Amino acid sequence: MRLRETTVPLIIIGIVLAFIIPIPGFILDILLAINIMLSVIILLNTVYLKEPLQLSIFPSLLVITTMYRLTLNLRALYLILGEGDAGKVIAGFGRFVGGNNLVVGFVMFAVIMVVNFLVITRGSERVAEVAARFTLDAMPGKQMAIDADLNSGAINDIEAKERRKKIQREADFYGAMDGASKFVKNDAIAGIIITVINIIGGLIMGMAFRGESLQQAGETYTILTIGDGLVSQIPALMISSATSFIVTRAASESDMSQDLFKQLFSNPRVLYLASGLSFILSFFLPRIPFLLMAAVLAFLANSVSKQQKAIIKQEEVKVEENEVEAIRKPENVVSLLQVDPIELEFGYGVIPLADVNQGGDLLDRVVMIRRQLALELGMIVPIIRLRDNIQLAPNEYQIKIKGVEVAQGELMLDNYMAMNPGLIEEEIDGIKTTEPAFGLPAIWITEGQRDRAEMLGYTVVDSPSIIATHLTEIIKKHAHELTGRQEVQVLLDNIKQNYPVIVEELIPKLMTVGEVQKVLANLLKEGVSIRDMVTILETLADYAPVTHDTDMLTEYVRQAMGRAISKKFFTDAKSSVITLDPKLEQIIMDSLQKTETGSFLTLEPSVTNTIMGSLSRQVQKLVQLGQQPIVLASPVVRLYFKKMVDQTIPGIVVLSYNELDPNLEIQSVGVVTA
């Protein structure tokens, strides 16, 4: 342990001392061999890295190797100029690489210098600079992502600390690499300068002090200079390459070799095409090399293709085994108990409408339905589940609420549905049908008849619009069933962000979430929007201390929302309505029976039939006039009369006088009697 702790300081001290202490040629040979092999080890380590932080010491290592290499250059310079002999390694490099030819050796050395300085060193410097900048810029976003995961419970405190520590280490690493890459660049420049000094100084020493001719001095000192340059620049080239690898390396689960073969030679189509191109080129270029490459690529493509097929088969077997194992597990039954709030099932012929790849936009329309109903009714529509059902007819669809079918329809996908608004006398040819959402008479027409039908004034819609409209109306009709306690809690949490006092005063001191849910369900059942939750909650807070009858609380809320209710059901300033005979209202009041669970009517069947008959006649009058039938009643009677008539005329609008906007002009065109 003590040896490990003192190794690096001793190495650094030794490098510094080597600047001034003479080194014999045979020791310099050993140090040069260490320099070469150390560069090889560093380069290979960067190749096998999975992420840069595995070699976080690299910036400091870069500084140490640069200092070491410059020390060796300086000692070699001293021996070359002083003794004309720098050891066997430098002389061997000069003769072996240059082949005892000064021109070849010099050109080789110059090319290595240019490649190292202009290509690798400058490229790695630029990449390190950009990587450092982007890493620092991305730190705030990564910190926010960690905080979000921690707050959501996806990770714990220990994992969050580890991630923050890793982000800090990455920033420090790339910042250090940005600075350390300058050492590599300046080292290359220093190598060029030392080489020029060696040649000029060697010529001066040989000719002036040793009496050698220009040719002898040039041959001796140039070979040594080239050898010295090569023995230092080749390790420098490896270190520069290692720098490039480490700053361009992305995090991966495997090393560079595995990623190379996995990403470059994993597509058999590419390999087959390359093989074919190589085969074609063999007719125009030297045949043997390209035919050999074509055969190798074809063999490799065939091998990769077989491996991929084998992997696919293994995965299919694993999937089947997992499915069988999952079916055998008893806990799998729990997933079958889940009932989707809203389901839209369709036959296989309707699938193109929901398939984005086939141009279907039904999914986008479903998203718009949820948005539309949120704005119109203020409700949170649950996720609408779309699935195909082979038991249905090809062009049939059905809508389910909580697993029970509530509506169905049938489409003609290549046709359009045309509906007569009631004022068009000219008929068009087509297949008669019924519009599924409102039950109106309609005609299926072809695409060629569409323009003519629109010119005549028909309302023409396509199949996706039919399904979307039908689904929207079904959700509106069953909105009170789809708004449960969980949805109400979401609404309350949303209001609490801006109006915390209202929610805290009402819940749980005065009312429970379940009681609020019943009031909201009563409003939605009659088509009243609950978007103005602030008014609803304030009204409940005012009257909850007086009564816990959710039906009565609903009436108080309706009165508080009178302006919105009037705006919804009365589109004109002057409107016609049906009123109740005061005697009838008194009969209803006298027949009320109050119990612990609420109040209900105890009218005799004959009286109820008389009332329903009178109401039907008055409603028929307004329908013939093309107006929506609306019944007005006193505030106390409205609720009970609405419950009674819903059994015979569902959906009829019953309002109280207290819900009317004072600016409206109301005209009674009929009276319901008993």
C-alpha positions in Angstrom: 0.0 0.0 0.0 2.9 2.4 0.9 4.6 1.6 -2.4 1.4 2.4 -4.4 1.0 5.7 -2.5 4.6 6.8 -3.3 4.9 5.5 -6.9 3.4 8.5 -8.7 5.2 11.2 -6.7 8.5 9.3 -7.3 7.8 9.1 -11.0 7.1 12.8 -11.3 10.2 13.7 -9.3 12.2 11.4 -11.5 10.8 13.1 -14.7 11.8 16.5 -13.3 15.3 15.4 -12.3 15.8 13.8 -15.7 15.7 17.3 -17.2 19.0 18.2 -15.6 20.7 14.8 -14.9 22.6 13.1 -17.8 21.3 9.7 -18.8 23.5 7.1 -20.5 22.4 5.7 -23.8 21.5 2.2 -22.6 19.2 3.6 -19.8 17.6 5.9 -22.4 16.9 2.8 -24.5 15.0 1.2 -21.5 13.1 4.5 -20.9 12.1 4.8 -24.5 10.8 1.2 -24.5 8.8 2.0 -21.4 7.3 5.0 -23.2 6.3 3.0 -26.2 4.6 0.1 -24.2 3.0 2.6 -21.8 1.4 4.3 -24.9 0.2 0.9 -26.2 -1.4 0.1 -22.8 -3.2 3.4 -22.6 -4.5 3.1 -26.2 -5.8 -0.4 -25.6 -7.5 0.6 -22.4 -9.4 3.3 -24.2 -10.5 0.8 -26.8 -12.0 -1.5 -24.1 -13.7 1.3 -22.1 -17.5 1.1 -21.7 -17.8 4.7 -20.5 -15.1 7.5 -20.2 -15.4 7.7 -16.4 -13.8 4.2 -16.2 -10.5 6.0 -16.9 -11.1 9.2 -15.0 -7.4 9.5 -14.3 -6.7 10.0 -18.1 -6.4 13.9 -18.0 -3.7 13.6 -15.3 -2.1 10.6 -17.1 -2.0 12.7 -20.3 0.0 15.4 -18.5 2.4 12.9 -17.0 3.1 11.1 -20.3 3.6 14.4 -22.0 6.2 15.5 -19.5 7.9 12.0 -19.7 8.1 12.2 -23.5 9.5 15.7 -23.4 12.2 14.6 -20.9 13.2 11.8 -23.2 13.3 14.2 -26.2 15.6 16.5 -24.2 17.9 13.7 -23.1 18.0 12.3 -26.6 18.9 15.8 -27.9 21.8 16.0 -25.4 23.2 12.7 -26.5 22.8 13.3 -30.2 24.5 16.7 -30.2 27.0 15.9 -27.5 28.1 12.4 -28.4 26.6 11.7 -31.9 25.1 8.5 -30.4 21.7 8.4 -28.7 21.4 4.6 -28.0 20.4 1.6 -30.0 16.6 2.3 -29.9 16.8 5.6 -31.7 19.4 4.4 -34.2 17.3 1.3 -34.8 14.1 3.3 -35.5 16.0 5.6 -37.9 17.4 2.7 -40.0 14.5 0.3 -39.7 11.6 2.7 -40.5 13.6 4.6 -43.1 15.3 1.6 -44.6 18.7 3.3 -44.3 17.4 5.9 -46.8 17.4 9.4 -45.5 14.7 10.6 -47.9 12.3 7.8 -47.1 12.9 8.1 -43.4 12.4 11.9 -43.4 9.2 11.6 -45.5 7.8 8.9 -43.1 8.6 11.1 -40.1 7.1 14.2 -41.8 3.8 12.3 -42.6 3.5 11.0 -39.0 4.0 14.5 -37.7 1.4 16.0 -40.0 -1.2 13.3 -39.3 -0.6 13.6 -35.5 -0.7 17.4 -35.4 -3.2 18.4 -38.0 -5.7 15.5 -37.9 -5.7 13.6 -34.6 -4.4 16.2 -32.1 -6.5 19.1 -33.4 -9.6 16.9 -33.9 -9.4 15.6 -30.3 -8.8 19.1 -29.0 -12.0 20.4 -30.7 -14.1 17.4 -29.6 -12.9 17.7 -26.0 -13.8 21.4 -26.0 -17.3 20.8 -27.4 -17.9 17.9 -25.0 -16.9 20.0 -22.0 -19.2 22.8 -23.1 -22.2 20.5 -23.7 -21.6 18.6 -20.5 -21.6 21.8 -18.4 -24.7 23.1 -20.2 -26.6 19.9 -19.6 -25.8 19.8 -15.8 -28.9 21.8 -14.7 -31.3 19.6 -16.8 -29.7 16.4 -15.5 -30.0 17.7 -11.9 -33.7 18.5 -12.4 -34.3 15.1 -13.9 -32.8 13.5 -10.8 -34.9 15.6 -8.5 -38.0 14.7 -10.5 -37.3 11.0 -10.2 -36.6 11.4 -6.5 -39.9 13.2 -5.9 -41.9 10.7 -7.9 -40.3 7.8 -5.9 -38.6 6.2 -8.9 -35.3 6.4 -7.1 -34.2 6.7 -3.4 -31.9 9.1 -1.7 -28.8 6.9 -2.2 -29.4 6.5 -5.9 -30.0 10.2 -6.3 -26.7 11.0 -4.5 -24.8 8.5 -6.8 -26.3 10.1 -9.9 -25.5 13.6 -8.8 -21.9 12.5 -8.0 -21.6 10.9 -11.4 -22.8 14.1 -13.1 -20.3 16.1 -11.2 -17.5 13.6 -12.1 -18.5 13.9 -15.8 -18.3 17.7 -15.7 -14.9 17.6 -14.0 -13.6 14.9 -16.4 -14.6 16.7 -19.6 -13.4 20.0 -18.2 -10.0 18.5 -17.4 -9.9 16.8 -20.8 -10.5 20.2 -22.5 -7.4 21.5 -20.8 -5.3 18.4 -21.0 -5.8 18.1 -24.8 -3.8 21.4 -25.1 -0.8 19.4 -23.7 -1.1 17.0 -26.6 -1.2 19.8 -29.2 1.7 21.7 -27.8 3.7 18.4 -27.4 3.3 17.9 -31.2 4.6 21.4 -31.8 7.5 20.9 -29.4 8.4 17.7 -31.3 8.7 19.6 -34.6 10.9 22.3 -33.0 13.1 19.7 -31.4 13.6 17.9 -34.7 14.6 21.1 -36.5 17.1 21.9 -33.6 18.5 18.4 -33.8 19.2 18.6 -37.5 20.7 22.1 -37.5 22.6 21.5 -34.3 23.9 18.2 -35.5 25.2 19.7 -38.7 27.0 22.4 -36.8 28.5 20.0 -34.3 29.7 17.5 -36.9 31.2 20.0 -39.3 32.5 22.6 -36.9 33.7 20.6 -33.9 34.3 17.1 -35.3 35.7 18.0 -38.7 33.1 15.9 -40.6 32.0 16.6 -44.1 28.5 17.9 -44.8 27.5 14.4 -46.2 28.9 12.6 -43.2 27.4 15.0 -40.6 24.0 15.0 -42.4 23.9 11.2 -42.6 24.8 10.7 -39.0 22.7 13.3 -37.3 19.7 13.2 -39.7 19.3 9.4 -39.1 19.5 10.0 -35.4 17.1 12.9 -35.5 14.6 10.9 -37.6 15.0 8.0 -35.2 14.5 10.3 -32.2 11.5 11.9 -33.9 9.9 8.5 -34.7 10.5 7.0 -31.3 8.8 9.9 -29.7 6.1 10.7 -32.3 4.7 7.1 -32.5 3.9 7.0 -28.8 2.6 10.6 -29.1 0.4 9.4 -32.0 -1.0 6.6 -29.8 -1.7 8.9 -26.9 -3.4 11.4 -29.3 -5.5 8.5 -30.7 -6.4 7.4 -27.1 -7.5 11.0 -26.4 -9.7 11.0 -29.4 -11.2 7.6 -28.4 -12.0 8.7 -24.9 -13.6 12.0 -25.7 -15.7 10.6 -28.6 -16.7 7.5 -26.6 -20.4 7.3 -25.6 -21.7 5.3 -22.7 -22.4 1.7 -23.6 -22.9 -1.7 -22.1 -20.1 -3.2 -24.1 -16.6 -2.2 -25.3 -15.7 -0.6 -28.6 -14.9 -3.9 -30.4 -18.3 -5.4 -29.5 -20.1 -2.1 -30.5 -18.2 -2.0 -33.8 -19.2 -5.5 -34.9 -22.7 -5.1 -33.5 -23.4 -1.8 -35.2 -21.4 -2.1 -38.4 -21.8 -5.7 -39.4 -25.3 -6.5 -38.0 -27.3 -5.8 -41.2 -27.1 -8.7 -43.7 -28.7 -6.6 -46.4 -25.9 -4.1 -46.3 -23.3 -6.8 -46.4 -25.0 -8.5 -49.4 -25.1 -5.2 -51.3 -21.5 -4.5 -50.5 -20.6 -8.0 -51.7 -22.5 -7.5 -55.0 -20.8 -4.2 -55.6 -17.4 -5.8 -54.9 -18.2 -8.5 -57.4 -19.2 -5.9 -60.1 -16.0 -4.0 -59.5 -13.9 -7.1 -60.1 -14.8 -6.9 -63.8 -13.2 -3.5 -64.1 -10.4 -3.5 -61.5 -7.9 -6.2 -60.4 -10.1 -9.2 -60.1 -8.6 -11.3 -57.3 -8.8 -8.7 -54.4 -12.4 -7.7 -55.2 -13.6 -11.3 -55.8 -12.0 -12.2 -52.4 -13.8 -9.3 -50.7 -17.1 -10.3 -52.4 -16.7 -13.8 -51.1 -15.8 -12.7 -47.6 -18.7 -10.2 -47.4 -21.2 -12.8 -48.7 -20.0 -15.4 -46.2 -20.3 -12.8 -43.4 -23.8 -11.7 -44.5 -25.0 -15.3 -44.6 -23.5 -16.0 -41.1 -25.2 -12.8 -39.6 -28.5 -13.7 -41.2 -28.4 -17.2 -39.7 -27.5 -15.9 -36.3 -30.3 -13.3 -36.4 -32.9 -16.0 -37.3 -31.6 -18.2 -34.5 -31.9 -15.4 -32.0 -35.5 -14.6 -33.2 -36.5 -18.2 -32.8 -34.9 -18.3 -29.3 -36.8 -15.1 -28.3 -40.1 -16.5 -29.7 -39.6 -19.7 -27.6 -38.8 -17.5 -24.5 -41.9 -15.4 -25.1 -44.1 -18.5 -25.4 -42.6 -20.0 -22.3 -43.1 -16.8 -20.4 -46.7 -16.5 -21.6 -47.4 -20.1 -20.5 -45.7 -19.5 -17.2 -47.6 -16.3 -16.7 -50.9 -18.1 -17.4 -50.1 -20.8 -14.8 -49.5 -18.2 -12.1 -52.5 -17.8 -9.9 -51.9 -14.0 -9.4 -52.5 -13.4 -13.1 -56.3 -13.6 -12.4 -56.0 -10.2 -10.7 -55.3 -8.4 -14.0 -58.6 -9.8 -15.4 -60.6 -8.1 -12.7 -59.8 -4.6 -14.2 -62.8 -3.1 -15.9 -62.1 -0.2 -18.2 -64.4 2.8 -17.7 -64.9 3.4 -21.4 -64.2 0.9 -24.2 -64.7 1.3 -28.0 -64.6 -2.1 -29.7 -64.8 -2.6 -33.4 -64.7 -5.3 -36.1 -61.7 -5.9 -38.2 -63.1 -3.7 -41.1 -62.9 -0.6 -38.8 -59.3 -1.2 -37.9 -57.9 1.1 -40.6 -59.7 4.1 -39.0 -57.7 3.5 -35.8 -54.4 2.5 -37.4 -52.1 5.6 -37.9 -50.0 3.7 -40.4 -53.0 3.3 -42.7 -54.0 7.0 -42.4 -56.5 6.5 -39.6 -57.1 9.5 -37.2 -59.5 7.9 -34.7 -56.9 8.1 -32.0 -56.4 11.8 -32.5 -60.2 12.3 -32.4 -60.4 10.4 -29.1 -57.8 12.9 -27.7 -59.9 15.8 -28.9 -63.1 14.3 -27.4 -61.4 14.3 -23.9 -60.3 17.9 -24.5 -63.7 18.9 -25.7 -65.6 17.4 -22.8 -63.1 18.9 -20.3 -64.0 22.4 -21.7 -67.7 21.7 -22.2 -68.6 19.8 -19.0 -65.5 20.3 -16.8 -65.1 16.6 -16.3 -62.0 14.4 -16.5 -62.8 11.7 -19.1 -61.1 8.5 -18.2 -58.7 6.8 -20.7 -60.8 5.5 -23.6 -59.7 2.0 -24.5 -59.7 1.1 -28.2 -59.5 -2.6 -29.2 -60.6 -4.8 -32.0 -63.2 -7.6 -31.4 -63.4 -10.5 -33.9 -66.8 -11.4 -32.5 -68.3 -8.3 -34.1 -69.3 -7.9 -37.7 -66.5 -6.4 -39.9 -68.0 -2.9 -40.0 -69.6 -2.9 -36.6 -68.6 -1.1 -33.4 -69.9 -1.0 -29.9 -69.3 1.3 -26.9 -69.0 -0.1 -23.4 -69.3 1.8 -20.1 -67.7 -0.1 -17.2 -67.7 -3.4 -19.2 -71.4 -3.2 -20.2 -72.5 -2.4 -23.8 -74.5 0.8 -23.9 -74.5 1.5 -27.7 -73.5 0.1 -31.0 -73.5 1.1 -34.7 -72.5 -0.1 -38.1 -70.6 1.7 -40.8 -70.0 1.6 -44.5 -66.4 2.6 -44.6 -66.2 3.7 -48.3 -69.4 5.8 -48.0 -70.6 8.9 -46.3 -73.7 9.5 -44.1 -76.0 12.3 -45.4 -78.6 13.8 -43.1 -81.5 16.0 -44.1 -81.8 19.0 -41.6 -85.5 19.0 -42.4 -85.8 21.8 -44.9 -84.6 20.0 -48.1 -87.3 18.5 -50.3 -85.1 17.0 -53.0 -84.0 13.5 -52.1 -80.8 11.7 -53.1 -80.2 8.1 -53.9 -78.6 5.9 -51.3 -79.0 3.3 -48.6 -81.4 4.4 -45.8 -80.1 4.1 -42.3 -80.3 5.8 -38.9 -77.7 8.1 -37.4 -76.5 6.3 -34.3 -75.8 9.2 -31.9 -79.2 11.0 -32.2 -81.4 8.4 -34.0 -82.0 10.7 -37.0 -82.9 9.3 -40.4 -79.9 9.3 -42.7 -78.7 7.9 -46.1 -75.4 6.2 -47.0 -74.1 7.9 -50.1 -70.9 7.3 -52.2 -68.0 9.7 -52.4 -69.2 10.8 -55.9 -72.5 12.0 -54.5 -70.9 13.9 -51.6 -70.5 17.3 -53.5 -74.1 17.2 -54.8 -75.5 16.3 -51.3 -73.6 19.2 -49.7 -74.8 21.6 -52.4 -78.4 20.6 -51.7 -77.8 21.3 -48.0 -77.4 17.8 -46.5 -75.1 17.4 -43.6 -72.5 14.9 -44.8 -70.1 13.2 -42.4 -67.4 10.5 -42.8 -67.1 7.3 -40.7 -64.5 8.6 -38.1 -66.8 11.6 -37.4 -69.8 9.2 -36.9 -67.9 7.2 -34.3 -66.5 10.3 -32.6 -69.9 12.0 -32.4 -71.5 8.8 -31.1 -68.8 8.3 -28.5 -69.0 11.9 -27.4 -72.8 11.7 -26.8 -72.5 8.4 -24.9 -69.9 9.9 -22.6 -72.1 13.0 -22.0 -75.1 10.7 -21.3 -73.1 8.6 -18.8 -70.9 11.5 -17.4 -72.3 11.0 -13.9 -71.2 7.4 -13.9 -67.7 8.2 -15.1 -67.0 10.8 -12.5 -66.1 8.8 -9.4 -64.4 9.7 -6.2 -60.9 9.4 -7.7 -61.7 11.9 -10.5 -63.3 14.3 -8.0 -60.2 14.1 -5.9 -58.1 15.1 -8.9 -60.4 18.1 -9.5 -60.1 19.1 -5.9 -56.4 18.9 -5.9 -56.3 21.1 -9.0 -58.5 23.7 -7.3 -56.5 23.5 -4.1 -53.4 24.8 -6.0 -55.0 28.2 -6.5 -57.9 28.2 -4.0 -56.7 26.3 -1.0 -59.0 28.0 1.5 -62.2 26.8 -0.2 -61.1 23.1 -0.2 -59.7 23.2 3.3 -62.9 24.7 4.7 -65.2 22.2 3.0 -63.3 18.9 3.1 -63.3 17.1 5.4 -64.8 19.4 7.9 -68.2 19.8 6.3 -68.4 17.2 3.5 -66.6 14.1 2.4 -65.3 13.5 -1.1 -68.1 11.0 -1.7 -70.8 13.7 -0.9 -69.1 16.2 -3.2 -69.0 13.5 -5.9 -72.8 12.9 -5.6 -73.5 16.6 -6.1 -71.2 16.7 -9.2 -72.8 13.5 -10.5 -76.3 15.1 -10.1 -75.2 18.2 -12.1 -73.6 16.1 -14.9 -76.6 13.9 -15.1 -78.7 16.9 -16.2 -76.0 18.2 -18.5 -74.8 21.0 -16.2 -71.1 21.8 -16.5 -68.9 21.4 -13.4 -66.0 23.4 -14.8 -66.7 26.3 -12.4 -65.6 24.3 -9.4 -64.9 27.4 -7.3 -68.6 28.5 -7.4 -69.7 24.9 -6.7 -67.4 24.4 -3.7 -68.2 27.9 -2.2 -72.0 27.1 -2.5 -71.5 23.8 -0.8 -69.5 25.4 1.9 -72.3 27.9 2.5 -75.1 25.3 2.7 -73.4 22.1 4.0 -73.8 23.2 7.6 -77.6 23.4 7.1 -78.2 20.1 5.3 -76.4 17.0 4.2 -79.0 16.0 1.7 -77.0 15.9 -1.5 -80.1 16.4 -3.7 -80.9 19.7 -1.9 -77.3 20.8 -2.0 -77.4 20.2 -5.8 -80.4 22.5 -6.0 -78.5 25.2 -4.2 -75.6 24.8 -6.5 -77.8 25.0 -9.5 -79.3 28.3 -8.3 -75.8 29.7 -7.8 -74.9 28.7 -11.4 -78.2 30.1 -12.8 -76.5 32.3 -15.4 -74.5 29.4 -16.8 -77.5 27.1 -16.9 -79.7 29.8 -18.6 -76.9 30.4 -21.2 -76.8 26.7 -22.0 -80.5 26.0 -22.4 -81.8 29.4 -23.6 -80.1 30.6 -26.8 -82.5 33.4 -27.5 -83.5 36.4 -25.4 -87.2 35.3 -25.9 -87.9 31.7 -25.2 -91.0 29.4 -24.9 -91.4 27.1 -22.0 -93.9 24.7 -20.3 -94.9 25.5 -16.8 -96.6 23.5 -14.0 -100.0 24.2 -12.7 -99.8 25.5 -9.1 -102.3 22.8 -8.1 -100.0 20.2 -9.5 -97.0 21.6 -7.6 -99.1 21.4 -4.4 -100.1 17.8 -5.1 -96.4 17.0 -5.6 -95.5 18.8 -2.3 -98.2 17.0 -0.4 -97.1 13.6 -1.7 -93.5 13.9 -0.5 -92.3 11.4 2.0 -89.1 12.1 3.9 -86.9 9.4 5.2 -83.4 9.1 6.6 -82.0 8.3 3.2 -83.9 11.2 1.4 -87.3 12.3 0.1 -89.4 10.6 -2.6 -92.9 10.9 -4.2 -95.8 8.7 -3.3 -98.3 9.6 -6.1 -100.9 7.2 -7.2 -100.3 5.6 -10.6 -103.5 7.2 -12.1 -102.3 10.7 -11.1 -98.8 10.0 -12.5 -100.3 8.8 -15.8 -102.5 11.9 -16.0 -99.5 14.1 -15.4 -97.4 12.3 -18.0 -100.1 12.5 -20.6 -100.5 16.2 -20.1 -96.7 16.7 -20.3 -96.5 14.7 -23.5 -99.1 16.8 -25.2 -97.3 20.0 -24.3 -93.9 18.7 -25.3 -95.3 17.6 -28.7 -96.5 21.2 -29.3 -93.0 22.6 -28.8 -91.4 19.8 -30.9 -93.7 20.6 -33.8 -92.6 24.2 -33.6 -88.9 23.1 -33.8 -88.1 24.2 -30.2 -86.4 22.4 -27.4 -89.0 21.5 -24.7 -88.1 23.1 -21.4 -90.2 22.8 -18.2 -90.2 25.4 -15.5 -91.1 24.6 -11.9 -90.7 26.1 -8.5 -87.4 25.4 -6.8 -88.8 22.9 -4.2 -90.7 20.9 -6.8 -88.1 20.9 -9.7 -86.0 18.0 -8.4 -88.9 15.6 -7.7 -90.7 16.4 -10.9 -87.5 15.8 -12.9 -87.1 12.4 -11.2 -90.7 11.5 -12.0 -90.6 12.5 -15.7 -87.2 10.9 -16.4 -88.8 7.5 -16.3 -91.2 8.4 -19.2 -89.4 11.2 -21.1 -85.7 10.8 -20.4 -83.5 13.8 -21.1 -86.2 16.4 -20.8 -84.9 19.7 -19.4 -86.6 20.8 -16.1 -85.4 24.1 -14.6 -86.5 26.2 -11.6 -87.4 29.8 -11.6 -84.4 30.6 -9.4 -82.1 29.3 -12.1 -83.2 31.8 -14.8 -81.2 34.8 -15.8 -83.2 38.0 -14.9 -82.6 39.4 -18.4 -84.4 36.5 -20.1 -87.9 36.9 -21.5 -89.8 33.7 -20.9 -93.2 32.9 -22.5 -95.3 30.0 -21.3 -96.9 28.1 -24.2 -98.4 25.3 -22.1 -99.3 24.2 -18.6 -99.0 20.7 -17.2 -102.0 19.7 -15.1 -102.9 16.8 -13.0 
